[in-house]
Structures are given as C-alpha cells and as structure tokens.
Amino acid sequence: MGPILITEQGVRKVQRRTVALLGTAQVFGGIGTGATVSIGSILAVELSGSSAWAGAVATVMTLGAALAALPLAALADRRGRRIGQVAGLSAALAGAVLMVLAVVSGLFVLLVLGAAGIGVGSAASLQARFAAVDLADPEHRGLALSTVVWAVTIGAVTGPNLIQPGTVVGQALGLPPVAGPFVISGAGLLLAAALLFVGLRPDPLLLARELAAQQARTGLQDAQAVEQAPSPRLAGRPGIGPAGQGAHDGGTLARGLRAIRGSRTALLAVAAVVGAHAVMVGVMSMTPLHLQELVEGPGASHAGHTASGDVLVIIGFTISLHIAGMFALSPVMGWLTDKAGRAQTIMIGFTLLIAAVAVAGFGQASTAAVAVGLVLLGLGWSAATVSGSTLLAESVAQESRVAVQGVSDMLMGAAGAVGGAVSGLVLSWTGYLGLNLLGGAVGAAVLAAAFMTVMAGRRQSAAA
C-alpha cells in the first residue's frame, strides 16, 4: 500500500463508510443464513428420506463456520479485510447455488455441501464485527462493533420471511418452488460481496497498518511498546502497533494462542465470548424440547409425533424473543461498553446470563418464566459478546490481532457446537434445571475472572 493521508478527519470518514458498508453487507448476506436455517431441516429430511438427518444442515453450517474462522482470518491477515470478507461471502454464494442444485437434482450431498458454504459465509459475517473497529476511535469502538452485529438482525429476520415470495420466484424461473428462497439468498450474497469488493477501499485493516508504519517512522509511537489499554485518537486505534514485527511468525492458530496466553485481558475477552456462546447455545437449543414436555406432558418430545400447533406457537414466540434479546439491543450494549468499560460490561453480561438461567431453571414449570429467562439469556449474550469482542480487538499487539480474532471465532463456533451436543445429554441426566445450573456455573466462573481483572486494573491505577 502506498503512502496514505492520515488526518483525523480522513480516517473518521473512512471509518464511517466502513461501518455503513459492513452493516449493509450484513443485511444482504444474512438473508442466506436465515433462509437456510428456516427450511434446511425440511429439505434434509426430504432429500435424505430420513428424519435422522433433520439436524444435518444446521450442524454442517455450525462446523463450517468454526472450521473457516482461521483460514478466513489468515486470508484477512495477508490480504486485508476486503478480500477476507469477499472470499467468505463468495463461498456462501456457492453454497446457495449448491442448495438450488440439491433441490433440482434431489442429491442430499449437494445440500450438505451447500450448508458448508453458507457456514463459511457465517464465519465471514462474524468476523465483520472486527473490521468495524480497525479504525474506530477508542471511545466509539463498542458502538461501531455493535452496529455491525445489529445489522445481522435485519437479514436474519428477513430471510425466513422470504420463503413465500421465494416460492413465487422459483416457479417463475421454472425451478421447484422450494428452490426460490435460495435464489433470493444468492442474489443477496452476490450484492453483499460486490458492495464490499468495490466499496471497502481503502481496506480498514491495511490502512490501520499503514498508519502504524507512518507513526513509527515519524517517532509518534514507541516501536517497543505494546499498548494494552489504548487511549487517545490515532495512537489508540486498534491495529496501531509495531507494524510487521512477527506478522507471520508461525501459523495463525499458533500465533493467536500465543498472543492470547500473553495477555490477561485477551484471556478474559476470549473466555467471555466463548463462555457466553456456550451457555446461550446450550440452554437455547434444549428449551424447545422442554417447552414441548411442559405443555404436552412428560415424554412428549420422545413420543414420535409432531408437536401441536399451540406448542409450536409458544416455542416460536419464545425463541423470537430470545433472538430479539441477542441482537435488537446490541447498539445499547456497544454504548455501554464504551461508557462503563469493557470488563465492566462483561460483568453485566454474565450477571444477566446467571439471572437468565436462574429464572428459566427455577421457573421451569412456567412458560412465561422460561420466556423471560430466554430474553435475559439473549441480552446477556449480547452484552458479553459485544464487550468481549471489543476488548479482544485492543488487547494484543497489532501483528497478532487478526490471528487472535480468528482463534476466538473458531473457539466460539466450537463452543456452540459442543454446547448444543452436550446439552442434550445434560438435559436427559439432570433435567432442565440441571442444564441451567451448569450454565450458571460457567457464567459464575467468567464473572469472577472479570471481577478480578477489574480489581487488578484499579490497584494498578492506584499504584500509579
């Protein structure tokens, strides 16, 4: 990258455009994920001929996102955020095309491959939140990150609602009606990729590195210092650090893990993001089964019959409230992260998670209590994820930052997959209350770690 004008006004202008582009791309890209989640299980049963494969699409999407996190981070590290984002969205576009081909051909394997591609797109969507803070002012990092997270809500909500219009599109194109939603998804993914490929210039990560190099050359930054709690203006932007030192010292996984182990705040940030996701997925994934048994009686979820309409309404309403809690107020969580502090907001998030599992677990006999618990669960996840991700973006040296973010997303995806798998066993052994108590124990451990970090920071400030 050649010399770049690094005035404050110019950087702020690039930052505003970056957040707007990322948010817009999230809306269009999220449509693909929403449609796949909505009808993936139906297609899996139809094409495989067995209900045993009903969860295959969701499982492959989750694993695809987890496995793609590191390669996408490595690509962004080498080529910049723009190329990393476009690569992930292109994989999702290929996945949408495979979904259409699966419906047309009736081949289950194409459906699975398509789900994997959509999962790669989900990984890119997740990493977009870090691109939003590459150039953000310290006092606005949380809000910038949360704005991009919030944009996911629009696509996730829109996707399922395009199923009916999608069938019309499918018929108009001479395709099976159920292929139509994936045609719309593909169009959205293509538009998202095109927007970022054309518009995400200059690349926020590469510009941040250029700023670091220029500052180092002019003596504005000590090349030996690794700033753990950045402060004002350009010197405190994420991505500003000793440019180029050890940038490719080892693989992405090794560099990321090494950097995380070397920073107490990075350890806390990863623990917050991973712990919150594990608790959220574990409790959320088993709540529909619990609600079915609560309304229809013990053993209803194993009786081999489809849940009644009343139960489906209750489940749908509860999960919708939960998703609203996860995303709708994310800008508020970003504002709180900037105003109250990163670790403090992590503490708020895990306090909400503990309250959530207490309300849902001890109120397990009431559908209303379970719904309130799921809302609190979503809010706690939102606060912990936004604040943890923001803290992670500023806790390690610039040359390791993208690798650390990739490791964090990989662990987050793995935690979701393990949480979803283990929660079924825990539910069968200890019941819904036991599952929630286990989530509370995980939450309490991270809350204690955040508290100790805050206390250590206050002691250091007092000593100074």
Disulfide bonds with the S-S distance in Angstrom:
none
